[in-house]
Amino acid sequence: MEQYFSATQKMEQEVMFPSLLRGVFPQQEGAAPAAGSHTDLYERYQLLKSIKPMVEKGLASVTDQTQTDADTNTSSEDNDTMDPQLEERLSHHLAGLQQVLTHLTRDTNALTRRYSQILEQISPSEGQPSW
């Protein structure tokens, strides 16, 4: 979770001009752009930015819900009638969440790297004269 938040924070700090990402399509490291991809990096940037508050809100609501549940469910009867598959279900959902966050983190880092490459291409190098 921390890696995801760190990656999105870095993306938000580095991508000062998201419009530079328009018409730039994602590509895998060392490969040609994917032919079936219709989403440019600008659209991905917008998507990644819109997902972050949902993840933060979801995390906050889970924390709030846990505190509320802890306050209301203090009887030992509830613990006796607990679903025996609860641990397995929780593990399954956490694994899915981890996969999604890993994918989002990878996409965010790739977008940030690509944005940096675009900036390097459009700005003259320090060592070359800019006549």
Summary of the structure (lengths in Angstrom):
residues: 131
radius of gyration: 21.3
end to end distance: 46.5
largest distance: 79.6
contacts: 283
relative contact order: 0.17
helix: 69%
strand: 2%
